[in-house]
Amino acid sequence: SEDLAERCFTAAQCAVVKAQQEKDISCRTTMVLLLTDGRKVLYGHIGDSRVYHVRKKRVAGRTLDHSVPQMLLNMGSITEDQLAHHPERNHIIRAVGGEGDGFMYELSPMFRLRRNDSFLLCSDGFWEWITYEDIISALSAKSDASAALERLGRLVQERIAPPCDDRSAVLVSFK
């Protein structure tokens, strides 16, 4: 439910704020969330970690980054191809641990889960090195989710260039 998603984001926010206070530091993090009961699904995010929803061999949706380059893309100042490697790609405007408007997560609408739906949840250090075509190709290879994720991970490893950011990813497929 949306209520559970809100509780998850709030719990993460409280934990990061508590750590900031206890250690007298300033820290922020991104977060993605996927919730399902096997029939319905919703996902959410804050920051520039992403959720990709793949349905019928196409990316049916993805979260929009809370970042400076995403704002530039939204305004038409840069293209989707320029987004991944933009010099300000790590400048996020919303995050867990942020204050006020800096902690505004987004949730997808709840929708019906369909057979063969897949969801890739990943950090910016992962998605910046892969394309929609890479995701579709990996999922279309008639392999299980762990094999598809391994294939994507190999692509990231082959393409990565320093400086390297966190490269976390989880792939969930419903058969």
Summary of the structure (lengths in Angstrom):
residues: 175
radius of gyration: 16.4
end to end distance: 22.0
largest distance: 49.5
contacts: 517
relative contact order: 0.17
helix: 37%
strand: 24%
